Amino acid sequence: MKTIPINHDLLGIVAIGSIIGNLAQANEINAVKTQHNKLTALYRKLVEHYKMLYREYEAFRQVNEHLRVEVVTLRTENSNLLGKIAAKEPTK
C-alpha cells in the first residue's frame, strides 16, 4: 500500500478546511440576507405605520382647527346676543 506524503495530507486538510469555511461563509451570507429581508420588511411596515399615524394626526389637527373657528364664531354670536339682551333690559 502506497502512503501519501505528509505535505499532501496537510494540503488536503487545508483544502477541506477551506471548503468548510466557504460553506460556513455561504451559510452566514444566507443568514445575513434572510435577516436583511426581515429587517427591510419590518422597516417598510414601520414606515407605513408612521404614514398612517401622520394622516391621523393631520385629520385631528384639521378637526381641531375647525372646532377653534366654531368656538370663535359662537363666542362672537354669544357676545352679540348678550349685547341685545342688555339693551332690552331696563336699567334699575
C-alpha positions in Angstrom: 0.0 0.0 0.0 1.3 3.3 -1.0 1.3 6.1 1.6 0.7 9.8 0.8 3.4 12.1 1.8 2.6 14.3 4.8 2.6 17.5 2.8 -0.2 16.2 0.6 -2.2 15.2 3.7 -1.7 18.7 5.0 -2.8 20.3 1.8 -5.9 18.1 1.8 -6.7 19.1 5.3 -6.3 22.8 4.4 -8.5 22.3 1.3 -11.2 20.6 3.3 -10.9 23.4 5.9 -11.2 25.9 3.2 -14.3 24.2 1.8 -15.9 24.1 5.3 -15.0 27.7 5.7 -16.6 28.6 2.4 -19.7 26.7 3.3 -19.9 28.4 6.7 -19.5 31.8 5.0 -22.2 30.9 2.5 -24.5 30.0 5.3 -23.6 33.2 7.1 -24.3 35.2 3.9 -27.7 33.4 3.5 -28.4 34.2 7.2 -27.4 37.8 6.6 -29.6 38.0 3.5 -32.5 36.5 5.4 -32.0 38.9 8.3 -31.7 41.8 5.8 -35.0 40.8 4.2 -36.7 40.6 7.6 -35.4 44.0 8.6 -36.4 45.5 5.3 -39.9 44.2 5.7 -40.1 45.5 9.3 -38.8 48.9 8.1 -41.4 49.1 5.4 -44.1 48.1 7.8 -42.9 50.8 10.3 -42.9 53.4 7.5 -46.5 52.6 6.6 -47.5 52.7 10.3 -45.9 56.2 10.6 -47.6 57.4 7.5 -51.0 56.2 8.9 -50.2 58.0 12.2 -49.3 61.2 10.3 -52.6 61.0 8.4 -54.5 60.6 11.6 -52.6 63.5 13.2 -53.4 65.7 10.2 -57.1 64.7 10.5 -57.2 65.6 14.2 -55.4 68.9 13.5 -57.9 69.8 10.9 -60.8 68.9 13.2 -59.2 71.0 16.0 -58.8 74.0 13.6 -62.5 73.6 12.6 -63.5 73.5 16.2 -61.4 76.6 17.0 -63.2 78.5 14.3 -66.6 77.3 15.6 -65.7 78.4 19.1 -64.7 81.9 17.9 -68.0 82.1 15.9 -70.1 81.0 18.9 -68.3 83.4 21.2 -69.0 86.3 18.8 -72.6 85.3 18.5 -72.9 84.9 22.3 -71.4 88.4 22.8 -73.9 89.9 20.2 -76.9 88.2 21.9 -75.7 89.3 25.4 -75.5 92.8 24.0 -79.0 92.6 22.6 -80.3 91.3 25.9 -78.6 94.0 27.9 -80.1 96.7 25.5 -83.6 95.3 26.1 -83.4 95.2 29.9 -84.5 98.4 31.6 -81.9 99.9 33.9 -82.6 99.6 37.6 
